[in-house]
Amino acid sequence: MRIIDNVNEVFGDDLKVEVREGSKLRIAASTFSIFAFEALRKELEQVQELEFIFTSPSFAAAKATGQLPKERRQFFIPSGSGGESSLYGSQFEIRLRNKLTQRAVARECAAWVRRKVRFRSNRTGAPMQQFATVDARLVYQPIQGFTSADLGYERGNAVSNIVTRLDEAPVAAQYVALFDQIWNNSAQVEEVTQAVYDHIASVYAENSPARIYFLILYNLFAEFLEDISEDVLPNDRTGYQETQVWQSLYNFQRDAAVGIINKLETYNGCILADSVGLGKTFTALAVIKYYELRNKSVLVLVPKKLAENWTNYNANLTTNIFARDRFNYDVLAHTDLSRSKGESLGLRLDRVNWGNYDLVVIDESHNFRNADYAEEKESRYQRLMRQVIREGVKTKVLMLSATPVNNRFNDLKNQLQLAYEGESENLAKQLNISTTIDKVFSDAQRVFNEWSKLPPEARTSDRILQMLDFDFFELLDSVTIARSRKHIRAFYDMTEIGAFPDRLPPKSIREPLSDLADAPTFNEIFEQLQALTLAAYTPLAYVFPSRISKYEDLYNVKGGQARSNIGQFGREQGLKKLMTVNLLKRLESSVEAFRLTLAKVGGAVDRALDSIQSRAGSLTDLDLTGIDLDVDDEDDANVEALSYGEKIRIDLDDVDVESW
C-alpha cells in the first residue's frame, strides 16, 4: 500500500508506469474528461479494454421518451450531475480548454472509445464507491473523477486529493469482483456507450453558424432563463393576444406590455417611463385588458385634465377605437383622493370600494413623488397607500411617467413605495442586491451630487454610469421600463413602425398682450404680481415678534416627515409664491379669467382690511376653494399641502396694523 498525495507524487504518473500493453482497466467515477485521455494517451492506446461506470446517473435515457434529459443540451456548463458537462473538460481544466485543441483531442478520443471503451451509468441514484483497478493487480481509491485535475495534472478545488494505492493481490481481486458484480447487474447500471460517443463526436463535428450563435446566446443568458417561470409570464390562454388593443400595438409596445406583466407578477409594481410619444397609454391599455380578461378589477388614476384620454376607451362612444374590447376599468382623478363625497367622472366618491382594485394604473405618477405624511390630515399619498394599496385585496401598481425623477432619486423611491406597500424589505428580498432599498437610493443620490460638481468636460454620462453601484442598475432593471426613440431605432425593425416625425426647432413668439398703446406687457404684469404682498394669505408675517411664538405653538405641524419643518409661517410664504405663479397661469388662459380671479383675490383682501379697520373679532386664514386658480394636479397637491389643517385665528391685538 502506498499513499499518493498528488503533490510530491502524482496519480497520473503512477498510472503511466503501471498500465501496460494488454491491460484491462476498470474505473468507477463520477466524471470522464477527454483531457484525461490526452494526458494518458500513449498508455490508454495500449490497453485491451476499459470499462467505465458513471457512479451517478449520467447520459441516461428518459424512460418515457427514450431521449436524453435536458442536460444533454449543455455546452461547457457544470451541471448537478457533472458527468455530461465534464466530458469536454471540467471547470478546472480551463487552461487546457483555452488552448482550443478540443476538436483534435475529441476526434482521437472518440476513435479510441469506439475501439476499446464501454460506458455504463448508475441508474439507481444510490451512492457508489469510486475507484480504479489495473488488471487484478492494483486498486486506486478513492478517486473523484477521471479528469486531468483528478489525475493531479491540474489544480482543482479539493482541500486534499490523496489517493491510496493498494497492490495486494487479494484486495485487488475483491475490488475487481465488486466492479464486475455491479457491471453485470442490469438493474443497477445501463449501457450509455453510444451516448458518450455521440457527446464526444459533437465536439469535433462541423456546427452551423446558427447553432454556434445559439450556444453563445445560451451561455450569455442562461442565468436569466433560470429565473423565467410560467407563473410570472402572461397566460396566452386568456386570449389577450386576440384583443383589438393588442393587435394595434407596435412590436416594441408589445414587448413592453409583456415585460410589465412579468414585473407586476414578480415585484407587484412597475414604472413605465418611455419617452413622450412612444404610446405609454396604449401599452397600459393592453396590460389592463390582460387583467380584465382574468376577471380583475382595475382603477386608473389620472390628472383631471387627462381624464378624457382614458374615459374615451371605457365608454360606448364613436371615438372609442377599442369598443370591441369592452374595457370596464374605473377612472378617477388624482384629486379625488382628497375628497370623500361628491361625484367624479360618473362615480359616487362616498361609495367607491377603494380596497377592491386588483390593479391600479397611475398616469403621470410623478405627481406622487412627494411622500407627504402628516397627522392633522391624510394626504393623497397616504390615502392611496392606506385605502387603495394596503387595504382589501392584493393590489398591483403600474405607474406611467416620462419624468419619474425630477432632481432627486427620492422621487423614484417614493413612487416605488406604492408597489411594495411602503415595506422595502418586500422588494429587497426578491432582488439580487447587497443592501437595502433605502441605501441604494441614498448612495445613488450621493454619487449624483458628486458627479454634478465635476467640471463640465468630466461630467459625462459614461462617468456617472461608472460611479453608480451595480445594485442601482439591478433595481432599475427589475421594476422599470424606460426606452427612448433612439433605443427603438437601434433595437427594433422600423419597417412596420415607420420613421418618427422630426422635431422642429421651437419658435419663440413674443407678441404683445394687446395692441393698445397703454396696455401693460407680460413682464410688467409679472413684476407687479411679484410686488404683491398678499397679506391676507400671510397673516403671521404681521404678527408682533413677541407674540409669534404663541401661534407657532398653536398651529405648527406636530410630527410628519415632508411638512414638519416648515411650520405655519413657512406654509403661508409658500402659498403666496404658488398663488403668484398661478395668477400668471390664469393670464395665460385668458385676460378675462385673470381679471375674475384677481377680483376674487382683491375681495378677500378688502374683507381682511375691513376687519382690521373695525378692530372687530379676529383674522382667519382664507379658503382657497372660492378662488378659481388654474392649477394642474401637481400644483393642486401643493396647495393641499400648504393649506391643510385647522383654520388659524389671529387676534387683532397681536397684529401690527400699521405695517399691514
VOPA-76131 format. One line per field, with one value per residue (C-alpha): residue in three letters; chain; x, y, z. Coordinates in steps of 0.05 Angstrom, whole numbers, plus 5000, padded with zeros to 4 digits. Example, Ala and Ser with C-alpha at 12.3 -4.5 7.8 and 13.67 -1.06 7.14 Angstrom:
2
type = (ALA, SER)
mol = (A, A)
east = (5246, 5273)
north = (4910, 4979)
up = (5156, 5143)
***
This chain:
660
type = (MET, ARG, ILE, ILE, ASP, ASN, VAL, ASN, GLU, VAL, PHE, GLY, ASP, ASP, LEU, LYS, VAL, GLU, VAL, ARG, GLU, GLY, SER, LYS, LEU, ARG, ILE, ALA, ALA, SER, THR, PHE, SER, ILE, PHE, ALA, PHE, GLU, ALA, LEU, ARG, LYS, GLU, LEU, GLU, GLN, VAL, GLN, GLU, LEU, GLU, PHE, ILE, PHE, THR, SER, PRO, SER, PHE, ALA, ALA, ALA, LYS, ALA, THR, GLY, GLN, LEU, PRO, LYS, GLU, ARG, ARG, GLN, PHE, PHE, ILE, PRO, SER, GLY, SER, GLY, GLY, GLU, SER, SER, LEU, TYR, GLY, SER, GLN, PHE, GLU, ILE, ARG, LEU, ARG, ASN, LYS, LEU, THR, GLN, ARG, ALA, VAL, ALA, ARG, GLU, CYS, ALA, ALA, TRP, VAL, ARG, ARG, LYS, VAL, ARG, PHE, ARG, SER, ASN, ARG, THR, GLY, ALA, PRO, MET, GLN, GLN, PHE, ALA, THR, VAL, ASP, ALA, ARG, LEU, VAL, TYR, GLN, PRO, ILE, GLN, GLY, PHE, THR, SER, ALA, ASP, LEU, GLY, TYR, GLU, ARG, GLY, ASN, ALA, VAL, SER, ASN, ILE, VAL, THR, ARG, LEU, ASP, GLU, ALA, PRO, VAL, ALA, ALA, GLN, TYR, VAL, ALA, LEU, PHE, ASP, GLN, ILE, TRP, ASN, ASN, SER, ALA, GLN, VAL, GLU, GLU, VAL, THR, GLN, ALA, VAL, TYR, ASP, HIS, ILE, ALA, SER, VAL, TYR, ALA, GLU, ASN, SER, PRO, ALA, ARG, ILE, TYR, PHE, LEU, ILE, LEU, TYR, ASN, LEU, PHE, ALA, GLU, PHE, LEU, GLU, ASP, ILE, SER, GLU, ASP, VAL, LEU, PRO, ASN, ASP, ARG, THR, GLY, TYR, GLN, GLU, THR, GLN, VAL, TRP, GLN, SER, LEU, TYR, ASN, PHE, GLN, ARG, ASP, ALA, ALA, VAL, GLY, ILE, ILE, ASN, LYS, LEU, GLU, THR, TYR, ASN, GLY, CYS, ILE, LEU, ALA, ASP, SER, VAL, GLY, LEU, GLY, LYS, THR, PHE, THR, ALA, LEU, ALA, VAL, ILE, LYS, TYR, TYR, GLU, LEU, ARG, ASN, LYS, SER, VAL, LEU, VAL, LEU, VAL, PRO, LYS, LYS, LEU, ALA, GLU, ASN, TRP, THR, ASN, TYR, ASN, ALA, ASN, LEU, THR, THR, ASN, ILE, PHE, ALA, ARG, ASP, ARG, PHE, ASN, TYR, ASP, VAL, LEU, ALA, HIS, THR, ASP, LEU, SER, ARG, SER, LYS, GLY, GLU, SER, LEU, GLY, LEU, ARG, LEU, ASP, ARG, VAL, ASN, TRP, GLY, ASN, TYR, ASP, LEU, VAL, VAL, ILE, ASP, GLU, SER, HIS, ASN, PHE, ARG, ASN, ALA, ASP, TYR, ALA, GLU, GLU, LYS, GLU, SER, ARG, TYR, GLN, ARG, LEU, MET, ARG, GLN, VAL, ILE, ARG, GLU, GLY, VAL, LYS, THR, LYS, VAL, LEU, MET, LEU, SER, ALA, THR, PRO, VAL, ASN, ASN, ARG, PHE, ASN, ASP, LEU, LYS, ASN, GLN, LEU, GLN, LEU, ALA, TYR, GLU, GLY, GLU, SER, GLU, ASN, LEU, ALA, LYS, GLN, LEU, ASN, ILE, SER, THR, THR, ILE, ASP, LYS, VAL, PHE, SER, ASP, ALA, GLN, ARG, VAL, PHE, ASN, GLU, TRP, SER, LYS, LEU, PRO, PRO, GLU, ALA, ARG, THR, SER, ASP, ARG, ILE, LEU, GLN, MET, LEU, ASP, PHE, ASP, PHE, PHE, GLU, LEU, LEU, ASP, SER, VAL, THR, ILE, ALA, ARG, SER, ARG, LYS, HIS, ILE, ARG, ALA, PHE, TYR, ASP, MET, THR, GLU, ILE, GLY, ALA, PHE, PRO, ASP, ARG, LEU, PRO, PRO, LYS, SER, ILE, ARG, GLU, PRO, LEU, SER, ASP, LEU, ALA, ASP, ALA, PRO, THR, PHE, ASN, GLU, ILE, PHE, GLU, GLN, LEU, GLN, ALA, LEU, THR, LEU, ALA, ALA, TYR, THR, PRO, LEU, ALA, TYR, VAL, PHE, PRO, SER, ARG, ILE, SER, LYS, TYR, GLU, ASP, LEU, TYR, ASN, VAL, LYS, GLY, GLY, GLN, ALA, ARG, SER, ASN, ILE, GLY, GLN, PHE, GLY, ARG, GLU, GLN, GLY, LEU, LYS, LYS, LEU, MET, THR, VAL, ASN, LEU, LEU, LYS, ARG, LEU, GLU, SER, SER, VAL, GLU, ALA, PHE, ARG, LEU, THR, LEU, ALA, LYS, VAL, GLY, GLY, ALA, VAL, ASP, ARG, ALA, LEU, ASP, SER, ILE, GLN, SER, ARG, ALA, GLY, SER, LEU, THR, ASP, LEU, ASP, LEU, THR, GLY, ILE, ASP, LEU, ASP, VAL, ASP, ASP, GLU, ASP, ASP, ALA, ASN, VAL, GLU, ALA, LEU, SER, TYR, GLY, GLU, LYS, ILE, ARG, ILE, ASP, LEU, ASP, ASP, VAL, ASP, VAL, GLU, SER, TRP)
mol = (A, A, A, A, A, A, A, A, A, A, A, A, A, A, A, A, A, A, A, A, A, A, A, A, A, A, A, A, A, A, A, A, A, A, A, A, A, A, A, A, A, A, A, A, A, A, A, A, A, A, A, A, A, A, A, A, A, A, A, A, A, A, A, A, A, A, A, A, A, A, A, A, A, A, A, A, A, A, A, A, A, A, A, A, A, A, A, A, A, A, A, A, A, A, A, A, A, A, A, A, A, A, A, A, A, A, A, A, A, A, A, A, A, A, A, A, A, A, A, A, A, A, A, A, A, A, A, A, A, A, A, A, A, A, A, A, A, A, A, A, A, A, A, A, A, A, A, A, A, A, A, A, A, A, A, A, A, A, A, A, A, A, A, A, A, A, A, A, A, A, A, A, A, A, A, A, A, A, A, A, A, A, A, A, A, A, A, A, A, A, A, A, A, A, A, A, A, A, A, A, A, A, A, A, A, A, A, A, A, A, A, A, A, A, A, A, A, A, A, A, A, A, A, A, A, A, A, A, A, A, A, A, A, A, A, A, A, A, A, A, A, A, A, A, A, A, A, A, A, A, A, A, A, A, A, A, A, A, A, A, A, A, A, A, A, A, A, A, A, A, A, A, A, A, A, A, A, A, A, A, A, A, A, A, A, A, A, A, A, A, A, A, A, A, A, A, A, A, A, A, A, A, A, A, A, A, A, A, A, A, A, A, A, A, A, A, A, A, A, A, A, A, A, A, A, A, A, A, A, A, A, A, A, A, A, A, A, A, A, A, A, A, A, A, A, A, A, A, A, A, A, A, A, A, A, A, A, A, A, A, A, A, A, A, A, A, A, A, A, A, A, A, A, A, A, A, A, A, A, A, A, A, A, A, A, A, A, A, A, A, A, A, A, A, A, A, A, A, A, A, A, A, A, A, A, A, A, A, A, A, A, A, A, A, A, A, A, A, A, A, A, A, A, A, A, A, A, A, A, A, A, A, A, A, A, A, A, A, A, A, A, A, A, A, A, A, A, A, A, A, A, A, A, A, A, A, A, A, A, A, A, A, A, A, A, A, A, A, A, A, A, A, A, A, A, A, A, A, A, A, A, A, A, A, A, A, A, A, A, A, A, A, A, A, A, A, A, A, A, A, A, A, A, A, A, A, A, A, A, A, A, A, A, A, A, A, A, A, A, A, A, A, A, A, A, A, A, A, A, A, A, A, A, A, A, A, A, A, A, A, A, A, A, A, A, A, A, A, A, A, A, A, A, A, A, A, A, A, A, A, A, A, A, A, A, A, A, A, A, A, A, A, A, A, A, A, A, A, A, A, A, A, A, A, A, A, A, A, A, A, A, A, A, A, A, A, A, A, A, A, A, A, A, A, A, A, A, A, A, A, A, A, A, A, A, A, A, A, A, A, A, A, A, A, A, A, A, A, A, A, A, A, A, A, A, A, A, A, A, A, A, A, A, A, A, A, A, A, A, A, A, A, A, A, A, A, A, A, A, A)
east = (5000, 5025, 4996, 4996, 4985, 4983, 5034, 5100, 5075, 5021, 4966, 4971, 5046, 5035, 4984, 5033, 5081, 5030, 4987, 5019, 5002, 4941, 4920, 4847, 4823, 4761, 4741, 4682, 4680, 4631, 4663, 4703, 4743, 4775, 4834, 4847, 4852, 4900, 4944, 4948, 4941, 5001, 4984, 4909, 4921, 4957, 4902, 4859, 4795, 4768, 4703, 4677, 4618, 4589, 4575, 4517, 4463, 4494, 4474, 4414, 4355, 4288, 4242, 4181, 4211, 4275, 4312, 4369, 4350, 4353, 4426, 4444, 4439, 4491, 4557, 4614, 4565, 4577, 4513, 4489, 4505, 4573, 4580, 4558, 4586, 4655, 4662, 4694, 4734, 4715, 4714, 4785, 4812, 4800, 4874, 4871, 4805, 4834, 4886, 4828, 4852, 4786, 4768, 4833, 4832, 4759, 4769, 4824, 4786, 4723, 4763, 4794, 4725, 4696, 4751, 4766, 4717, 4649, 4609, 4553, 4517, 4489, 4415, 4393, 4419, 4445, 4516, 4572, 4646, 4694, 4757, 4801, 4834, 4891, 4880, 4873, 4939, 4926, 4870, 4868, 4817, 4783, 4781, 4733, 4732, 4773, 4797, 4865, 4852, 4837, 4900, 4939, 4958, 4912, 4893, 4823, 4782, 4790, 4822, 4861, 4867, 4901, 4894, 4911, 4947, 4931, 4977, 4959, 4930, 4873, 4849, 4853, 4815, 4760, 4751, 4750, 4696, 4655, 4662, 4643, 4582, 4556, 4576, 4535, 4473, 4425, 4381, 4437, 4471, 4452, 4492, 4510, 4570, 4535, 4511, 4581, 4610, 4558, 4575, 4649, 4636, 4594, 4656, 4693, 4630, 4622, 4569, 4527, 4534, 4463, 4480, 4543, 4502, 4451, 4504, 4534, 4466, 4452, 4517, 4506, 4434, 4429, 4424, 4366, 4330, 4332, 4291, 4235, 4172, 4104, 4075, 4101, 4092, 4028, 3979, 3964, 3900, 3868, 3864, 3896, 3935, 3870, 3843, 3836, 3883, 3938, 3932, 3941, 4007, 4075, 4127, 4164, 4098, 4081, 4149, 4136, 4067, 4095, 4152, 4103, 4060, 4122, 4145, 4076, 4071, 4142, 4151, 4079, 4095, 4127, 4143, 4135, 4180, 4183, 4196, 4138, 4104, 4120, 4049, 4050, 3974, 3962, 4014, 3979, 3911, 3938, 3961, 3894, 3857, 3900, 3880, 3807, 3807, 3830, 3769, 3810, 3783, 3824, 3827, 3861, 3882, 3895, 3905, 3838, 3860, 3878, 3815, 3785, 3846, 3822, 3746, 3744, 3762, 3717, 3653, 3607, 3629, 3641, 3711, 3728, 3772, 3774, 3699, 3702, 3747, 3694, 3740, 3709, 3761, 3743, 3774, 3784, 3826, 3887, 3850, 3793, 3838, 3829, 3753, 3705, 3639, 3611, 3616, 3674, 3675, 3609, 3627, 3600, 3662, 3627, 3611, 3676, 3704, 3777, 3805, 3775, 3821, 3870, 3908, 3918, 3946, 3972, 3981, 4032, 4055, 4108, 4052, 4060, 4135, 4129, 4111, 4074, 4058, 4023, 3979, 3929, 3901, 3911, 3945, 3931, 3994, 3974, 3904, 3928, 3977, 3928, 3860, 3877, 3943, 3944, 3872, 3828, 3854, 3927, 3938, 3989, 4012, 4030, 4058, 4065, 4111, 4160, 4195, 4194, 4254, 4255, 4320, 4323, 4326, 4280, 4225, 4232, 4236, 4170, 4135, 4163, 4139, 4069, 4088, 4118, 4067, 4119, 4156, 4222, 4240, 4184, 4221, 4293, 4286, 4266, 4325, 4397, 4424, 4474, 4440, 4372, 4328, 4337, 4413, 4412, 4376, 4417, 4482, 4456, 4438, 4507, 4540, 4497, 4514, 4588, 4582, 4544, 4602, 4652, 4677, 4635, 4685, 4686, 4611, 4593, 4541, 4596, 4627, 4564, 4550, 4618, 4607, 4538, 4535, 4510, 4454, 4423, 4420, 4394, 4337, 4320, 4323, 4275, 4219, 4225, 4219, 4248, 4262, 4275, 4265, 4339, 4331, 4273, 4311, 4371, 4337, 4273, 4254, 4229, 4194, 4128, 4135, 4157, 4201, 4189, 4169, 4226, 4222, 4221, 4262, 4220, 4198, 4194, 4134, 4136, 4071, 4048, 3989, 3948, 3954, 3931, 3985, 3976, 3966, 4018, 4065, 4072, 4136, 4104, 4046, 4094, 4134, 4070, 4048, 4116, 4107, 4041, 4046, 3982, 3980, 3911, 3944, 4005, 3976, 4032, 4081, 4048, 4043, 4086, 4152, 4136, 4071, 4094, 4113, 4041, 4016, 4075, 4059, 3985, 3988, 4056, 4056, 4062, 4103, 4106, 4163, 4155, 4118, 4142, 4199, 4162, 4111, 4051, 4094, 4131, 4067, 4039, 4101, 4099, 4025, 4039, 4091, 4046, 3988, 4032, 4052, 3981, 3955, 4002, 3973, 3904, 3930, 3957, 3887, 3852, 3852, 3781, 3798, 3856, 3811, 3758, 3809, 3845, 3778, 3766, 3834, 3821, 3755, 3788, 3839, 3785, 3748, 3811, 3823, 3751, 3762, 3826, 3795, 3734, 3780, 3727, 3738, 3799, 3834, 3826, 3864, 3827, 3791, 3823, 3765, 3729, 3789, 3789, 3863, 3885, 3927, 3949, 3948, 4017, 4005, 3938, 3973, 4020, 3960, 3933, 4000, 4006, 3935, 3914, 3897, 3852, 3834, 3881, 3853, 3896, 3875, 3877, 3911, 3971, 3975, 4020, 3963, 4007, 4053, 3994)
north = (5000, 5070, 5140, 5185, 5257, 5288, 5339, 5304, 5244, 5247, 5195, 5202, 5188, 5124, 5101, 5113, 5065, 5011, 5010, 4961, 4935, 4889, 4914, 4918, 4980, 4985, 5054, 5076, 5152, 5210, 5244, 5230, 5282, 5279, 5316, 5256, 5215, 5265, 5262, 5186, 5178, 5133, 5086, 5083, 5066, 5003, 4976, 4917, 4946, 5000, 4991, 5055, 5064, 5133, 5130, 5180, 5177, 5206, 5202, 5160, 5159, 5186, 5128, 5157, 5189, 5149, 5216, 5244, 5292, 5368, 5369, 5338, 5408, 5438, 5461, 5470, 5487, 5450, 5415, 5379, 5311, 5333, 5273, 5304, 5374, 5349, 5306, 5362, 5388, 5405, 5474, 5461, 5447, 5517, 5525, 5463, 5484, 5553, 5520, 5507, 5436, 5403, 5384, 5347, 5313, 5295, 5264, 5219, 5203, 5184, 5136, 5105, 5099, 5064, 5012, 4999, 5031, 5014, 5061, 5045, 5090, 5080, 5083, 5077, 5144, 5108, 5125, 5083, 5077, 5108, 5070, 5045, 4977, 4956, 4884, 4847, 4875, 4946, 4987, 5063, 5091, 5138, 5177, 5235, 5231, 5215, 5285, 5317, 5352, 5285, 5256, 5311, 5350, 5409, 5445, 5430, 5458, 5398, 5412, 5347, 5297, 5238, 5171, 5105, 5053, 4981, 4930, 4868, 4816, 4791, 4862, 4879, 4816, 4835, 4904, 4872, 4824, 4882, 4921, 4861, 4847, 4918, 4919, 4857, 4878, 4910, 4933, 4977, 5002, 5015, 5020, 5091, 5080, 5107, 5169, 5184, 5173, 5220, 5272, 5268, 5268, 5331, 5369, 5359, 5359, 5417, 5462, 5511, 5585, 5585, 5532, 5568, 5632, 5596, 5567, 5636, 5665, 5608, 5616, 5691, 5688, 5620, 5651, 5694, 5635, 5601, 5657, 5650, 5617, 5608, 5637, 5707, 5706, 5726, 5669, 5660, 5623, 5688, 5707, 5775, 5770, 5768, 5833, 5894, 5936, 5883, 5878, 5953, 5955, 5960, 5907, 5950, 5965, 5891, 5876, 5930, 5901, 5831, 5860, 5900, 5838, 5799, 5854, 5863, 5789, 5785, 5850, 5875, 5940, 5973, 6042, 6052, 6112, 6111, 6177, 6222, 6197, 6123, 6103, 6091, 6097, 6043, 5998, 6007, 5992, 5925, 5909, 5930, 5885, 5826, 5833, 5846, 5781, 5748, 5779, 5831, 5899, 5958, 6031, 6086, 6148, 6207, 6282, 6317, 6348, 6279, 6242, 6242, 6204, 6145, 6153, 6152, 6078, 6050, 6082, 6067, 6125, 6133, 6157, 6093, 6054, 5995, 5989, 5915, 5901, 5929, 5958, 5961, 5998, 6056, 6125, 6175, 6238, 6245, 6300, 6252, 6221, 6285, 6281, 6236, 6257, 6284, 6255, 6248, 6221, 6185, 6153, 6170, 6180, 6161, 6093, 6075, 6009, 6032, 5967, 5923, 5940, 5886, 5934, 6009, 6047, 6116, 6163, 6219, 6182, 6235, 6275, 6225, 6233, 6272, 6222, 6272, 6246, 6287, 6274, 6330, 6309, 6249, 6268, 6238, 6196, 6170, 6153, 6119, 6078, 6060, 6053, 6031, 5993, 5962, 5950, 5898, 5853, 5849, 5908, 5914, 5983, 6006, 6076, 6117, 6176, 6203, 6241, 6196, 6234, 6309, 6326, 6274, 6198, 6200, 6218, 6149, 6115, 6147, 6122, 6052, 6050, 6045, 5979, 5947, 5979, 6021, 5958, 5959, 5890, 5861, 5883, 5876, 5802, 5789, 5828, 5808, 5868, 5871, 5925, 5957, 5995, 6060, 6052, 6040, 6106, 6146, 6121, 6138, 6209, 6218, 6195, 6242, 6301, 6286, 6279, 6345, 6381, 6356, 6404, 6403, 6365, 6309, 6309, 6257, 6201, 6149, 6177, 6173, 6103, 6082, 6116, 6086, 6019, 5956, 5950, 6012, 5983, 5917, 5954, 5996, 5936, 5898, 5948, 5999, 6001, 6063, 6070, 6129, 6137, 6125, 6058, 6038, 6056, 6016, 5951, 5945, 5936, 6004, 5978, 5968, 6027, 6078, 6138, 6180, 6252, 6302, 6350, 6421, 6473, 6514, 6582, 6638, 6682, 6746, 6780, 6837, 6824, 6878, 6927, 6983, 7034, 7039, 6964, 6933, 6878, 6808, 6828, 6889, 6847, 6796, 6850, 6878, 6808, 6798, 6863, 6840, 6824, 6783, 6799, 6767, 6700, 6712, 6740, 6712, 6758, 6817, 6788, 6823, 6785, 6779, 6744, 6699, 6640, 6637, 6619, 6575, 6533, 6531, 6518, 6487, 6416, 6362, 6304, 6282, 6279, 6324, 6381, 6382, 6430, 6488, 6508, 6552, 6612, 6573, 6546, 6617, 6641, 6580, 6592, 6664, 6644, 6590, 6638, 6688, 6635, 6610, 6680, 6682, 6616, 6648, 6704, 6652, 6623, 6689, 6761, 6754, 6693, 6732, 6792, 6749, 6713, 6777, 6808, 6750, 6759, 6833, 6820, 6775, 6828, 6881, 6838, 6829, 6904, 6917, 6871, 6907, 6976, 6957, 6924, 6871, 6797, 6762, 6746, 6676, 6644, 6646, 6590, 6578, 6538, 6601, 6625, 6591, 6581, 6547, 6494, 6427, 6365, 6374, 6447, 6429, 6378, 6433, 6477, 6420, 6410, 6484, 6497, 6435, 6433, 6473, 6546, 6593, 6652, 6713, 6764, 6834, 6858, 6815, 6844, 6903, 6940, 6998, 6953, 6918)
up = (5000, 4984, 4993, 4931, 4954, 4884, 4907, 4913, 4873, 4820, 4809, 4733, 4733, 4773, 4722, 4666, 4699, 4715, 4653, 4604, 4535, 4540, 4609, 4628, 4665, 4707, 4732, 4774, 4777, 4773, 4712, 4650, 4611, 4543, 4573, 4619, 4556, 4527, 4589, 4586, 4511, 4500, 4557, 4542, 4469, 4494, 4538, 4516, 4545, 4591, 4629, 4659, 4707, 4720, 4794, 4788, 4734, 4671, 4598, 4619, 4571, 4595, 4609, 4574, 4513, 4502, 4495, 4534, 4590, 4586, 4608, 4541, 4511, 4558, 4529, 4578, 4634, 4700, 4720, 4781, 4753, 4727, 4681, 4616, 4627, 4647, 4585, 4544, 4604, 4675, 4705, 4730, 4660, 4633, 4616, 4572, 4540, 4525, 4481, 4433, 4420, 4439, 4368, 4355, 4424, 4417, 4349, 4375, 4439, 4400, 4357, 4419, 4453, 4393, 4394, 4467, 4516, 4544, 4589, 4636, 4685, 4755, 4742, 4815, 4841, 4902, 4926, 4897, 4915, 4866, 4849, 4792, 4781, 4734, 4715, 4781, 4808, 4832, 4862, 4868, 4916, 4928, 4864, 4850, 4775, 4713, 4694, 4688, 4755, 4789, 4757, 4791, 4728, 4740, 4804, 4830, 4887, 4934, 5001, 4993, 4936, 4967, 4931, 4964, 4921, 4941, 4909, 4949, 4900, 4946, 4958, 4884, 4866, 4915, 4883, 4814, 4836, 4864, 4799, 4756, 4800, 4790, 4717, 4701, 4741, 4692, 4749, 4775, 4711, 4639, 4575, 4554, 4509, 4447, 4483, 4508, 4439, 4408, 4460, 4444, 4370, 4375, 4397, 4331, 4288, 4239, 4271, 4233, 4247, 4274, 4325, 4347, 4354, 4396, 4441, 4451, 4469, 4516, 4554, 4559, 4584, 4618, 4687, 4665, 4634, 4702, 4731, 4680, 4706, 4675, 4739, 4721, 4646, 4610, 4604, 4530, 4546, 4568, 4494, 4505, 4440, 4401, 4431, 4388, 4431, 4428, 4353, 4347, 4385, 4351, 4367, 4418, 4454, 4457, 4487, 4539, 4556, 4566, 4608, 4650, 4665, 4684, 4732, 4761, 4776, 4803, 4841, 4847, 4812, 4751, 4725, 4650, 4635, 4559, 4526, 4505, 4442, 4448, 4466, 4541, 4544, 4492, 4524, 4591, 4559, 4534, 4605, 4633, 4583, 4603, 4675, 4658, 4619, 4684, 4719, 4756, 4777, 4751, 4773, 4732, 4770, 4723, 4726, 4717, 4651, 4621, 4644, 4574, 4548, 4589, 4594, 4518, 4517, 4572, 4544, 4486, 4443, 4368, 4384, 4421, 4372, 4421, 4431, 4413, 4473, 4521, 4573, 4642, 4685, 4732, 4722, 4778, 4785, 4829, 4867, 4884, 4936, 4975, 4973, 5010, 4979, 4914, 4845, 4798, 4727, 4738, 4805, 4874, 4917, 4982, 4952, 4918, 4945, 4944, 4972, 4918, 4860, 4837, 4792, 4799, 4739, 4757, 4698, 4709, 4772, 4785, 4818, 4876, 4881, 4947, 5001, 5045, 5115, 5168, 5228, 5221, 5154, 5109, 5045, 4977, 4981, 5049, 5027, 4964, 5005, 5061, 5029, 4958, 4964, 5033, 5050, 5016, 4960, 4939, 4892, 4837, 4815, 4745, 4742, 4677, 4674, 4623, 4681, 4743, 4772, 4779, 4814, 4869, 4867, 4926, 4876, 4845, 4913, 4936, 4874, 4881, 4954, 4926, 4894, 4956, 5004, 5039, 5064, 5026, 5053, 5010, 4947, 4971, 4986, 4913, 4884, 4878, 4916, 4972, 5014, 5029, 4980, 5021, 5019, 4944, 4932, 4983, 4952, 4882, 4905, 4936, 4872, 4831, 4876, 4869, 4794, 4787, 4820, 4768, 4714, 4651, 4610, 4662, 4675, 4623, 4622, 4619, 4682, 4724, 4698, 4723, 4791, 4805, 4842, 4807, 4858, 4830, 4760, 4787, 4820, 4758, 4712, 4757, 4766, 4709, 4633, 4601, 4526, 4481, 4406, 4398, 4433, 4388, 4325, 4348, 4370, 4330, 4258, 4236, 4174, 4209, 4255, 4203, 4216, 4277, 4260, 4262, 4319, 4292, 4329, 4377, 4354, 4405, 4390, 4430, 4411, 4456, 4503, 4467, 4410, 4456, 4467, 4543, 4556, 4603, 4578, 4607, 4642, 4673, 4699, 4727, 4763, 4794, 4816, 4848, 4886, 4916, 4990, 4991, 5064, 5072, 5058, 5102, 5167, 5210, 5175, 5210, 5280, 5332, 5342, 5416, 5400, 5342, 5387, 5410, 5341, 5323, 5383, 5366, 5291, 5276, 5248, 5300, 5271, 5199, 5150, 5090, 5123, 5195, 5184, 5151, 5203, 5191, 5173, 5121, 5091, 5084, 5047, 5001, 4987, 4969, 4917, 4890, 4881, 4844, 4794, 4785, 4773, 4713, 4690, 4692, 4649, 4601, 4596, 4581, 4603, 4628, 4671, 4700, 4715, 4750, 4793, 4811, 4831, 4879, 4910, 4916, 4950, 5001, 5016, 5024, 5074, 5114, 5114, 5137, 5196, 5215, 5209, 5250, 5302, 5309, 5320, 5292, 5227, 5197, 5140, 5075, 5040, 4972, 4944, 4923, 4882, 4814, 4805, 4740, 4773, 4748, 4792, 4819, 4838, 4866, 4910, 4933, 4951, 4991, 5026, 5043, 5065, 5104, 5177, 5223, 5210, 5245, 5283, 5298, 5350, 5321, 5384, 5364, 5293, 5273, 5239, 5217, 5178, 5147)
***
